[in-house]
Amino acid sequence: MRTIEDLDVAGKRVFVRADLNVPLDGERITDDGRIRASLPTITRLRERGARVIVGAHLGRPKGKVDPAYSLRPVAARLGELLGTEVRFATDTAGESALAVSRELADGEVALVENLRFEPGETSKDDAERGAFADRLAALAELYVGDGFGAVHRKHASVYDLPKRLPHAAGGLVFTEVDVLRRLTESPQRPYVVVLGGSKVSDKLGVIDNLLNTADRILIGGGMAYTFLAAKGYEVGNSLLERDQIETVNGYLRRAEERGVEFVLPVDVVAAEKFAADAAHDVVSVEQIPADRMGLDIGTASAKLFAEKLADAATVFWNGPMGVFEMEPYANGTRAVAQALADSDAFTVVGGGDSAAAVRALGFDEKAFGHISTGGGASLEYLEGKTLPGIAALED
């Protein structure tokens, strides 16, 4: 992939596809990590005299204008972090966006409205997507792909637009791909993977592929209960995908054949209901009450997971160990984050809820080797899939 240093950007209008899909509480941004991750590329382009037009999405407005998903608060925060005004276009590629892009001076920045307000952005129809990409191409002379969290999507601004303009990868995408190649092609060993989150079905492909590369796989979060059920344990009212039990059993058999160690929780925090104030206790996985649900790994499991991470040379972590947003069920996720922070291994936090948890629980991001901005994109790369946004940049 070409980098932005390979482009002559001085005095040119450069469309930067960023990932600014941040969580909002009304108009208040609750986690600006993705905005901060976009700063180095935007700053470097400004330093080199580019006229920067940023495009991004927020949420899933389904091709319709919805004020609840406006990027206006993001424009304000981006300006604060850059220390300069970020002009805001009230549409994606219409009159406002065209006017703003033409009025930019060297080193100035604008943000266009939520790209997903346009049905063409996410359309499965090549012609409809291409028509929107043509309109976006009219805003700029060059394209920089820097929205790693969206590169697994075949969307107009990610896949079709770089085919219409001279293009390069931004620093964020370049770093993300470099890290993931390190995990898939030449990981230092022992290579330990920690997987959590709610559903095992979301991670079937990546588990299948990791059986060929990982030395040890630790399973927590809601997906652990399907594994526990596959091992014959009763899991009460815990999250369970019964239709995946046979598949999970197959993974466990393959892991044993290949010498990959699977580590499951030995105890859980079992609560009466899904609430922070619910009655809850730590119980063995052999004694989960029929009327309770597991909402976190237990204290013995947290200790076990930390021990299994202690000798690692490479760690990839995707998915929390419990409902970390509720303090009674945050200990397992905190324990894994602490084990990674204390480790001498090359540690990769695989985006999404894992990255949010690291910040929410107060960890210094510098304590980790790399914190990804794209959970889904990271998983699909590790699954061995071709990512449309990366393929377009490599063309």
C-alpha angles and dihedrals in degrees: 000000000000116000129217088262087067092060127081097226104162110126091356129123106241122193109212115196101208133175106239096152095139129166114259133199098198101307094335116105108222098189120022095181094118092049090052090049090058095054101085094057095043091046093049091050091050091049089055093052101258123153099229123212111183122203126187144146133240123201123320110298089162099231096309133106108257118172090209088069098043117138092217093106088049091053090054093049093045089054092050092051094045092045092231139085115277109204114222125217113208092215135039104241104346134101095303094049093046092049094047093047093050093048096053118115125209111295095015125126135214133180122209122213123274108306091213090066083082117074089213092066095070100021119134088212109096094210095051091046091046093051090056090046089054090055092049090048089059089066096062149022098219137033130217120188109210104142100102092169089066103039092100089063123087092220129149097249093043105039111014102038097060087055088063101047137041102270148190140175119262120233093261095054092043091053094045093052092046091053094047092049087053089055096047104035108033115004116172110240145280085048109194124189123198116198126185139142130108110294131042088201089068090061105036094111096047093047089051092053095041090060084073097050113022126083096201134014122199117199124202139142125057092320090065092074093065088053091047091049089050088056090054102260124138109237102189113210093340120132106281133174101201092181090063098052094094091049091049091050088054091054092049091052093048091048091054091048092050096043094246111148115228114201118196129182117276094198137016141198102252116198133188091232143354097278138104092236096048119121108260141172138183108251136174115260085244091061108042105149116241091235097049136077129218111240101169141008112267131247095266090049092049090053091046093050091049089052091049090053096047097086097039122126093189128025131185116188126188124167134021122268093230144345092309092175087074112063097221088060100040100085097088094051090044091052093052092046090049092049090053093045090052094045127103088210126107097263125198122190104204102221129246117066092353092061091044090051093052090055096039092052091052102250121155106247089216088068089074129069093229136351110204122218093209123060097174093041092050092050094048091050091051088047088061097247125146109248110219094214092052093045090053092052092048092053 
